[in-house]
C-alpha cells in the first residue's frame, strides 16, 4: 500500500483517475474524483453490496436507491 500526504487542492493521479483534496471538515477529508464515465467509483464500505444495472447502483431489488 502506498501512503501519500496531500494538502488542500493537491491531487494524485491513478491511471486516468484524478483524486483531489477539496476541503477538510474536522476529522473528515472531502475528496473530488475525476474519472472517465466507464470507471465505477464505489465507496469501500459499499463494495460488493450493490450491483450496477443500466448505469445505476441498486441493492438487488427492483427499486433504485441511487449512488
Phi and psi in degrees as a GROMACS rama.xvg file:
@    title "Ramachandran Plot"
@    xaxis  label "Phi"
@    yaxis  label "Psi"
@TYPE xy
-94.4194  128.348  UNK-2
-109.021  128.251  UNK-3
-126.022  139.613  UNK-4
-96.3926  130.582  UNK-5
-128.916  142.994  UNK-6
-97.6918  174.254  UNK-7
-52.7271  132.812  UNK-8
69.7917  5.40213  UNK-9
-87.9032  157.477  UNK-10
-137.306  169.956  UNK-11
-136.658  139.602  UNK-12
-107.792  131.537  UNK-13
-124.187  99.2238  UNK-14
62.1437  -122.279  UNK-15
-90.7483  3.29084  UNK-16
-102.084  132.43  UNK-17
-116.757  126.833  UNK-18
-112.343  123.892  UNK-19
-121.794  140.011  UNK-20
-81.2921  115.374  UNK-21
-94.0195  -40.586  UNK-22
-166.09  164.777  UNK-23
-112.028  134.817  UNK-24
-128.6  92.4548  UNK-25
61.3975  -118.412  UNK-26
-91.5909  0.902111  UNK-27
-100.162  150.773  UNK-28
-116.721  129.805  UNK-29
-95.7419  122.573  UNK-30
-109.915  144.626  UNK-31
-108.713  136.598  UNK-32
-123.428  121.422  UNK-33
-107.01  124.597  UNK-34
-152.105  153.85  UNK-35
-60.3109  153.885  UNK-36
-58.9506  -26.9145  UNK-37
-82.1421  -2.1637  UNK-38
-92.5154  120.929  UNK-39
-79.0912  132.47  UNK-40
-119.331  115.067  UNK-41
-131.095  132.8  UNK-42
-59.8527  143.216  UNK-43
-54.2628  -39.5266  UNK-44
-72.0213  -13.1035  UNK-45
-101.802  -8.5099  UNK-46
-59.6912  127.668  UNK-47
85.642  -13.6617  UNK-48
-84.8684  -45.8861  UNK-49
-100.424  158.76  UNK-50
-125.789  154.922  UNK-51
-98.0118  125.953  UNK-52
-128.925  119.324  UNK-53
52.0464  41.1997  UNK-54
81.7337  2.5246  UNK-55
-125.171  136.815  UNK-56
-80.4622  135.922  UNK-57
-129.901  171.488  UNK-58
-97.5459  15.2728  UNK-59
94.255  -12.3061  UNK-60
-90.2002  178.81  UNK-61
-72.349  -28.7361  UNK-62
-78.6745  134.792  UNK-63
-89.531  129.129  UNK-64
-103.587  -0.731803  UNK-65
86.7927  -175.987  UNK-66
